Amino acid sequence: MRLRQGQYQMVTRYATDPASLGDRLKSAGLRRVHLVDLEGARSGTFQAWESLAALVRIGLAVEVGGGFRHLDAVAKALDLGAARVVLGSRLVESPGFGEDVLKRFSPQQVVASLDVDLEGRVRVRGWTASGPEATVWWQALHRQGFQIANVTDISRDGTLSGIRQSFWQQWAAMPGQIGAGGGIRSLADLELLADLGIHHAVLGKAWLEGLIDLEALAGYDRSGPPSE
């Protein structure tokens, strides 16, 4: 399932199950996959445990998110073999949760998710509510000890319209390892992100709809910044 600009009423459903998609990625030479439980993000409870386990069995490094609001759920995902767990809403809504996370897990096991609207604010609870100003919030999380952020440009997410260079120039100046998502439609977009200094990228619709060849993407993954 793929949303457009975070709207649950604007959804594209793909017939292939996550394990089959994982097999395609592995066969093409990709090393990593980004799995999000969209309903979990909205409800606050991750449920896609079978999909996570299936992707881990395939041998991919899985970055998983969507509804991780409790430390025990993070631990369960890591115990199942997830490489990293993505956290968003709870970091915003519960002061002190980030400190608790970093007491129990390393900064390489957890990722801060910042889904950013056109006003520059973080959206939470499956993008249904507004949070703090995004760059200020990430700098506070980085000072707390977080090292990795996945930033999504909501205005471009699921649109296949290409990236906003000015948006990513701003984020390239931020500390830590910044990942980009939203609007990526070609290898040229990935190259531009790399040139700007963005550490990694998360993309889905572009390869699901055949705009980016998986074998070419795998080659770029080996020679350039990480693509998931």
N, C-alpha and C positions, 0 to 999 in steps of 0.2 A: 504494500500500500504506500502511495506517495502523495503528499499534500502539495498544494500550490499556495505559496505565501502563508503557510501555517493554517490555512482554512480547512476545517474538517468537512465542510460541505463542498469543497473543491478537491476531490480525491481521485487519483488514478490507481486502479487496482491491477497488479500484474499477476498472471495466473501461476507463475512459477513459485514454488515454496522456497523458504530461505536455504534449506539444505541443497537444493538443486542449483540455486544461484551460487552458493558457496563452492560447489563442484566446478561450476563454470569458471569462477575466479581462480581457483587453485589450478585448474587445467591450463589456464592462460598464463600462469606464472605470477599471479598476484599473491602477496604475502599477508595482507591485512584486510579486515572487513569492519565496517561500522554498522552496528545493529541497534536500532531504536524501536522500542515498544511505544507506538504513538498513543494508544489508548492508556498505557501505563503512565505516560507523561501527563495526560489529562486527569486521570483518576488518582495518581499518586502511588500506585502499586505496580511494580514490574511483574509481568506475568509470562513473558516469552522465554521461560526457562528451557523448554524443549528445543527451541530454535537456537538458543545459546549453546546448549550441549552438543547439538548436531554440528554446528559450525566449528566448535573446538575439536570434535572428533575428526573433522576433515583435515585439520592441521593448520588452520588459519589463526592468526593473532587477532582476537576479537576485542574490539572496543565497544562496550555496551552501555546503553542509557535508556531513559524513559521510565520514571517512577521510582528512582532510588532515593528514598527519603529517610532510610534508617541504616545504621551501621551494620546490622546483621545481614541485611539484603546485599550490601556492598561486599561483605565477607563471603556470603554464599556465592556470588558471581565469581569472585576471585578463586574460591575453592573449586568451582566448576571448571576453571581454566581460562577465564577471561583475562586478557592482558591488561585492560584498563577499564575503569567504570566512570561514566560521565555523570556529573552532578550539576543540577541547576536550581530548581525551585527552592529546595530546602536550604541551600546556601544563602539565598536571598531572604527567606522568610523566618529563619531561625538563627538569630545571632548566637555564635558559639559553636554551631554545628561544624563549621569549617575547621576550627581548632580541634574538635573531637575527632574529626576524620583524619587529620594529620598526626594525631597522637597514635592512631591505630594502623594507618596505612602510609606507605611512602608516597612522595610527590609524583613518582613515576607510575603509580597504580591508579591515580585518580585524576580526572580531567574536569575543569570548570567549564560549564556550557554557558555561553552568552549569546542569546538569540536577540538580535538588535533590530528595532524598528526604525522607521524613517526619522523619528525624533531623537534617535540615539540612545533610547532607553532599552533596558533588558526586559524581555517578555518572559513570563513564568506560567506554570500550570498548563503546559501544552499551548503556550502562546496566547492564553485567554485573559491574562492579567498583566498589568504593567509594573515594572520594578524600577531600580535605580538607574542613574546615568551610567552607561556601559563602561566607558573607559575609566571613569573614576572607580567603579566597582571592581574592575579587573585589577587595577593598581593596588587596591586594598587587599584583594585576595592574594596577590603576588607577595605583598609584604607579609602576609600571614604564613606564606610558605608554599602556595600553589605555584607550579612551574608550567603547566600545560593548560591552554585554553582553546576550546573550539568555538569560534565566532561564526555566527550565521547572519548574513545580510537578508533579513526576512523579505525585504521588498523585491529581491531577485530569486528567492528560493522557489524551486520547482518551475521557473519560467523559461529556462534555457535561453535567457536573453544576454548572457555574458556578464562579466563582473564589473562592478563600479570601481574604477581605479582609485578615485579620490578617497573612497571609503577604506580601501585596503592600504593606501599610503598612511592613513592615520593609524591603523592597527599595526602596521609594520614598525612604527616608532614605539610601540608598547613593549614592556619587558616580558621575558619568558618566551616560551615556544607557542606561537600563535598559529592556529589552524584556521583555514578558510572554508566556508561553505556558502552556497547561494548564487545561483545563476551560472555556474561553471558549465560551459558547453563544448569546450575544445581543448586540445593540448596547448594551444596558444594561450588560453586563459591560465593554465597551469604554469607555463613559462613566464608569463607576466607576473604572477604571484611570486614565483621564485626570484625573479629579478628585483621585485620590491622588498624581498627579505622575509616573506611569509614562510614559516617553517614546514607546514604540511597542508594538505587539502582533503576535504571530504566531498565526494560527489556520488550521485546515484542515477538521476534521471538521464543524464547524458549518455551513460553506457547502457542503461536499460532500454533506451530508445534508439541505440545504434549510432549515435553521433560521435562517440569515441570508441575506437576499436580496443578491445581488452588486451590483445597482445601488444599493441603500441603503448597502452597505458602501463602494462607491466614493465616494458622496457624503460619507460620514463621513471617508473617507481624505483628501478634499480640504479638509475644514473642521476636522478634529481632528488628533490625533497620528497619525503614520504607522501604517497597518495593512498587513500583508503576507500 
